[in-house]
Amino acid sequence: MKGVYKMVKRHESQKIVMTVSNRDFHEFFRECMGIISTFNMVHLDIEDFLADELSADDLFTTLDEMVIKSTLIREVSYGCVSVDYVANKYLSETISTLDFILKMIHEKFVDIGLFLRKGDAEIVDRYIKQVIGGLSFFLITDFGVLATYKQILEGKKDYDIDEIFELYSAKSGKTIEENCKYLEEIFRTYRIRFDFFDEHPELEEDFEEAAGSWYNLVKPEMLTVPMVQDVISGKIKIEDLISEMEVKE
């Protein structure tokens, strides 16, 4: 866009456990986007399979041909490099879910040539969506993607962009705005939603706003209306509620 200038910002990270180079951060970003794209395709195929629009054979082929690269994702997760404690913890949980679902897919189906039944596909789909949601959350928060997208949509003549996201976009073949839009749509589609709020929809938005990124660490099966109301009112801090839940697990 003519007259629009990027204000490229240095990517902030912690170096307590390890130092991650910009090159490795870029590869991390690429790996996350690769898994998001692959799992999104698998999710869409599962939807077609459940709707009887895709054969069990074709779904098996999709799973068999998946290529998942996660070396740098694991390094970044191990290094706890985000300045946001919640982001580090959520990324670690997402990697655990990724390992679990890949092991399930291979050991129970692909490696022994067994087709998925509809019940199996629903289980696989649930975990796949959790991984997409977790990785997209980390990208949009730790690399400021939503903040950049908001400034672009507001038509600002200069906007801030994280140096790693700027590098990824430059090499992706897509514009910064296109990458922002894609990640925003992916996140909105796959972000965590709690069944609890199906019965209490009037509390969902206020609770999500009050919880912030801690929302991703909530144990939904433990939620009660008084708990949610206390977080919204500020009577209890969300991090204290999370700690209570972890003790009770």
C-alpha positions in Angstrom: 0.0 0.0 0.0 1.4 3.4 -1.0 2.4 5.6 1.9 2.3 2.7 4.4 5.4 1.9 6.3 6.3 -1.1 8.5 7.8 -0.5 11.9 9.7 -3.8 12.4 10.1 -4.6 16.1 12.7 -6.9 17.6 11.2 -10.1 18.8 11.2 -10.3 22.6 12.1 -13.6 24.2 13.5 -15.0 27.4 17.1 -16.4 27.4 17.0 -18.1 30.8 17.1 -21.7 29.6 18.4 -21.1 26.1 18.9 -18.5 23.4 17.0 -19.0 20.1 18.3 -17.2 17.0 16.1 -15.3 14.6 16.8 -18.1 12.0 15.5 -20.7 14.4 12.5 -18.6 15.4 11.7 -18.3 11.7 11.9 -22.0 11.3 9.7 -22.4 14.4 7.1 -20.2 12.8 7.3 -22.2 9.5 6.9 -25.5 11.4 3.8 -24.2 13.3 2.2 -22.9 10.1 3.0 -26.3 8.4 1.3 -28.3 11.1 -1.7 -25.8 11.2 -2.1 -26.2 7.4 -1.8 -30.0 7.5 -4.1 -30.5 10.5 -6.6 -28.1 9.0 -6.7 -30.2 5.9 -7.1 -33.4 8.0 -9.9 -31.8 9.9 -11.8 -30.9 6.7 -11.3 -34.5 5.4 -12.7 -35.9 8.7 -15.7 -33.6 8.4 -16.3 -35.0 4.8 -15.8 -38.5 6.1 -18.3 -38.0 8.9 -20.8 -36.6 6.3 -20.2 -39.7 4.1 -18.6 -37.5 1.4 -15.1 -39.1 1.8 -14.3 -42.8 2.0 -12.4 -44.5 4.8 -9.7 -45.4 2.3 -9.2 -41.7 1.3 -9.1 -40.6 5.0 -6.5 -43.3 5.7 -4.4 -42.0 2.8 -4.6 -38.4 4.2 -3.3 -39.6 7.5 -0.7 -41.9 6.0 0.7 -39.1 3.8 1.0 -36.4 6.6 4.4 -34.9 7.0 4.9 -33.3 10.4 8.1 -31.3 11.2 8.4 -30.1 14.8 12.1 -30.0 15.7 12.2 -26.2 16.3 8.7 -26.3 17.9 10.1 -28.7 20.5 13.2 -26.6 21.1 11.3 -23.4 21.6 8.8 -25.2 23.9 11.7 -26.7 26.0 13.4 -23.3 26.2 10.4 -21.5 27.6 11.5 -18.6 25.5 8.2 -16.6 25.5 8.1 -13.7 27.9 4.5 -14.8 28.7 4.4 -17.6 31.2 0.9 -18.7 30.0 2.1 -18.9 26.4 5.0 -21.2 27.5 2.8 -23.5 29.5 0.1 -23.7 26.8 2.7 -24.4 24.1 4.1 -27.2 26.2 0.6 -28.7 26.6 0.0 -28.4 22.9 3.2 -30.3 22.1 2.1 -33.1 24.5 -1.3 -33.2 22.6 0.6 -33.3 19.3 2.7 -36.2 20.5 -0.3 -38.1 21.8 -2.4 -37.7 18.6 0.5 -38.6 16.3 1.2 -41.7 18.3 -2.5 -42.7 18.2 -2.8 -42.2 14.5 0.3 -44.3 13.7 0.0 -47.0 16.3 -3.7 -47.6 16.1 -4.3 -47.0 12.5 -1.6 -46.2 9.9 1.1 -48.6 11.0 -1.2 -51.6 11.1 -3.3 -50.6 8.0 -6.6 -50.1 10.0 -9.2 -47.8 8.7 -10.9 -45.3 11.1 -14.5 -45.7 12.0 -16.6 -42.6 12.6 -16.1 -42.7 16.4 -12.3 -43.0 15.9 -12.4 -40.0 13.5 -14.2 -37.9 16.0 -11.6 -38.6 18.6 -8.7 -37.8 16.3 -10.5 -34.6 15.1 -10.9 -33.4 18.7 -7.2 -33.6 19.4 -6.2 -32.2 16.0 -8.3 -29.1 16.7 -6.7 -28.6 20.1 -3.2 -28.6 18.4 -4.3 -26.1 15.8 -5.9 -23.9 18.4 -2.7 -24.1 20.6 -0.2 -23.3 17.9 -2.3 -20.5 16.4 -2.7 -19.0 19.8 1.0 -18.9 20.4 1.7 -17.4 17.0 -0.8 -14.6 17.2 0.1 -13.6 20.7 3.8 -14.1 20.9 4.5 -12.6 17.5 1.9 -9.9 17.8 0.0 -11.0 14.7 -3.5 -9.8 15.8 -2.1 -6.4 16.9 -0.5 -5.9 13.5 -3.7 -7.0 11.7 -5.7 -4.5 13.8 -3.5 -1.7 12.8 -3.6 -2.6 9.1 -7.4 -2.8 9.2 -7.6 0.5 10.9 -5.7 1.9 7.9 -2.7 3.2 9.9 0.0 4.7 7.7 2.7 3.0 9.8 2.2 -0.2 11.7 4.2 -2.4 14.1 5.2 -5.9 13.1 7.4 -8.5 14.8 10.6 -9.1 13.0 10.1 -12.9 12.8 6.6 -12.5 11.4 7.8 -10.0 8.9 10.6 -12.4 7.8 8.1 -15.3 7.5 5.7 -13.2 5.5 8.5 -12.0 3.2 9.4 -15.6 2.4 5.9 -17.1 2.3 4.8 -15.7 -1.0 1.8 -14.0 0.7 1.3 -10.4 1.9 1.5 -9.6 5.6 -2.2 -8.8 5.5 -3.0 -12.2 3.9 -1.0 -14.0 6.6 -2.7 -12.0 9.3 -6.1 -12.8 8.0 -5.4 -16.5 7.6 -4.1 -16.8 11.2 -6.9 -14.7 12.6 -9.5 -16.9 10.9 -7.7 -20.1 12.0 -7.6 -18.9 15.6 -11.2 -17.9 15.7 -12.2 -21.2 14.2 -10.1 -23.4 16.5 -9.8 -21.5 19.7 -10.8 -23.1 22.9 -14.5 -23.1 23.7 -16.0 -24.5 26.9 -19.3 -26.5 26.9 -19.9 -24.9 30.2 -20.9 -21.7 28.4 -23.5 -23.4 26.3 -25.6 -23.2 29.4 -24.3 -19.8 30.5 -23.7 -17.8 27.3 -24.2 -14.5 29.1 -21.0 -15.1 31.1 -18.7 -16.3 28.3 -17.4 -13.0 26.8 -16.9 -11.3 30.2 -15.0 -14.3 31.5 -12.8 -14.6 28.4 -11.9 -10.9 28.6 -11.2 -11.1 32.4 -9.1 -14.3 32.0 -7.0 -13.1 29.1 -4.4 -15.7 28.0 -5.0 -17.6 31.2 -8.3 -18.7 29.6 -6.4 -21.4 27.8 -5.3 -23.1 31.0 -8.7 -23.3 32.6 -10.0 -26.8 33.4 -13.6 -26.5 32.1 -14.9 -29.5 33.9 -14.2 -27.8 37.2 -15.9 -24.5 36.4 -18.9 -23.3 38.4 -21.0 -20.2 38.0 -19.7 -18.7 41.3 -16.1 -19.2 40.1 -16.8 -17.5 36.8 -18.6 -14.6 38.5 -15.7 -14.2 41.0 -13.2 -13.9 38.1 -15.3 -11.5 36.2 -15.9 -9.3 39.3 -12.2 -9.4 40.2 -12.9 -11.2 43.5 -10.5 -13.9 42.6 -7.5 -13.6 40.2 -7.6 -16.0 37.3 -4.1 -17.3 38.0 -5.2 -18.2 41.6 -8.2 -20.1 40.2 -5.9 -22.0 37.8 -3.6 -22.9 40.7 -6.6 -24.2 42.7 -7.7 -26.3 39.8 -4.2 -27.8 39.3 -4.0 -28.8 43.0 -7.4 -30.5 42.7 -6.5 -32.5 39.6 
